[in-house]
Amino acid sequence: MVVYLLHHVREDEESEDIKLCGVYSSQSLAEAARAQLSLCSGFRDYLDGFSIDEYVLDRMEWSEGFGDMTADES
């Protein structure tokens, strides 16, 4: 089964604000939610912050570890 995640990211020099706005069963439902949120305060000032990503349920999306990027560079 495929789902669609609607995210909004707002960045400035000091921070990054990430919101998971919803998980939808279709691309069109995710787009409708984006259109609705685009009218709300805050979101309407950062329309480029929206993204819709497709995911398959029960499948791992990240299969490697992570660490300090500076440690990997040395």
C-alpha positions in Angstrom: 0.0 0.0 0.0 1.2 3.5 -0.9 0.7 6.5 1.3 1.5 10.2 0.7 3.2 12.3 3.4 2.6 16.1 3.4 5.4 18.0 5.0 6.1 21.7 5.5 9.6 23.0 6.2 10.4 26.6 7.1 14.1 27.6 7.4 15.9 30.7 8.5 19.4 31.5 9.5 18.9 30.1 13.0 16.6 27.2 12.8 14.6 24.7 10.7 10.9 24.1 11.5 9.6 20.8 10.1 5.9 19.8 10.3 4.3 16.5 9.3 1.0 17.9 8.2 -0.7 14.6 7.3 -0.6 11.1 5.8 -3.0 10.4 2.9 -4.1 7.5 0.9 -3.8 9.4 -2.4 -1.8 12.1 -4.1 -5.0 14.1 -4.7 -6.0 14.1 -1.0 -2.5 15.3 -0.1 -2.7 18.0 -2.7 -6.2 19.1 -1.4 -4.8 19.3 2.2 -1.8 21.4 0.9 -4.3 23.7 -0.8 -6.3 24.1 2.4 -3.2 24.7 4.6 -1.9 27.2 2.0 -4.7 29.6 3.2 -3.7 29.4 6.8 -1.5 31.9 8.6 2.2 31.0 8.6 1.8 28.5 5.8 0.7 31.1 3.3 3.9 33.0 3.9 6.1 30.0 3.0 4.3 28.2 0.2 7.5 26.8 -1.2 8.0 24.8 2.1 5.4 22.1 1.2 6.4 18.7 -0.1 4.4 15.5 -0.8 6.4 12.3 -0.8 5.2 8.8 -1.7 6.0 5.9 0.7 5.2 2.2 0.6 4.0 0.8 3.9 6.0 -1.9 5.7 9.2 -1.0 3.8 12.3 0.4 5.4 13.3 3.7 3.9 16.7 4.0 5.7 19.0 1.1 5.8 22.3 2.6 7.0 23.5 4.2 10.2 24.2 7.9 10.7 26.8 9.8 12.6 28.7 13.0 13.1 29.5 14.4 9.6 32.7 16.0 10.8 33.9 12.6 12.1 33.3 11.0 8.7 35.3 13.7 6.9 38.5 13.1 8.8 
